[in-house]
């Protein structure tokens, strides 16, 4: 039996930043993570993190308010504007804090933190460390946690959020190294488990990003929000789906079709070109491909960096060059990079306010697992890393300051939940079916790729909802027995993760089917216009064993009234 004041699940940027804040406020904090913290998917973020520092000569009059407006406009006016203001106003302090903690940002010649242009931004406000920004930030925050002697439970897999009387009491986790199921009692729980990208088959996301961290609280009655809004990054390399950072285009890269044309001029202003927001750029690339203008008539176009020159590529995009050489045999100094859009980010997640609080007392969420909402229908590049450090810090602070210790009661409740999980897992070892659960999950991903992708239409989405529901029934009813080994039983881990992925896939498809408009990343060919009269609202889903119960709540509008989104 283990007790800590605050349990944080997930050791990426949001989880680490929450842990630092809660520890600095004197609380006993522990972080549970299924992989070593430095393997968290935050480390894969490449291009940068936004803040209105006004260091770039082309952005001397940048301000947090201008950052806020770009974010709200980029969100297609679905972001909650009070939350956006919190994020953009806190951004400079969070970046300077990271700088003081040793994060090695790239620099201008005057010694200030370098900032590059990113899509949808009126000013070059994206701070970066070459093309390894997330990696550098993750190391900096992990070192701060080590300095504070914060307790980590590495290679522990959380199976259940313990909730009683609408209050979080702890979690139950599987110790992968021993096979033991362990209860962790606490007086507050923060989920910072990352995105849900592996619900799709073609994704930039790591294999750890399955959506289970959203499903676990969802099963306990916590609402999840805006799950239909899925970001497709414009530039993933063909066949591998590895991200080519937006920094490639921020540094001046071109997108070319089979005629060698910079085709973005046909869709947005020539001032913007390749630096349109991600949803627009992805649709433009996919349209070129669909209309036969892909390279050699294929399903990709070129991202061309050759004109940037060897010196600039080696200084600012060295990781991109390494990836291209290692995975494609292409040197971007000499050859264009074959790319196409690929699923990248989950705008939706656990419904929280801007302190990370949810509808369940003492349960918080932050980072990509959460939906504050600061991204609305489309996230701007550079705002995801910012979200993690702003709202991770706020969740840690709020959890620490509002802590009401009930150690004995929570310990008793968590121990009871552990016994129930032991019984549940023993039942999985005796499953009576013959279905291969991996094949079922593969079919779910194919349905999501094919029918709930960049372009969406009612007939296909109805089929998607029906097919995923049927696959869910087969998964729960007819799966073969789970392997019964103890030590590093990944068959058990993956079975549980796939269960979460399938349930969240239903929510994504059902929310997309219900939303009869096009807004941000949600682009319907049968409802091509944004409809503010009927759909200026958040989708809220609550778990029901047969189908998610979907309701809606209003978007918070403060300073910026919705207008047509033009670039």
GIFENMO-V652614 format. One line per field, one symbol per residue. ss: DSSP state (~ for helix, > for strand, _ for the rest). A space follows every 50 residues. Layout:
ss: ???
This chain:
ss: _>>>>>>>>___~~~~~~~~~~~~____>>>>>___~~~_~~~~____>> ______~~~____~~~~~~~~~~~______~~~~~~~~~~~~~~~~~~~~ ______>_____>_>>_________>>_____~~~~~~~~~~~~~~~___ >>>>_>>>>>>>>>__>>>>>>>>>_____>>>>>>>>>>>_____~~~_ __>________~~~~~~~~____>>____>>>>>>>>_____>___~~~~ ___>>>______~~~~______~~~__~~~~~~~~~~~~~____~~~___ >>>>_~~~_~~~~~~~_~~~~~~~~~~~________>>>>>>>>>>__>> >_____>___>_>>>_~~~>>___________~~~~~~~~~~~~~~~~~~ ~_____~~~~~~~~~~~~~~~~~~~~~~______>_~~~~~~~~~~~~~~ ~___>>_~~~~~~~~~~~~~~~~~~~~~>__________~~~~~~~~~~~ ~~~~~~~~~~~~~~____>__>>>_______~~~~_>>>>>>______>> >>>>_____________
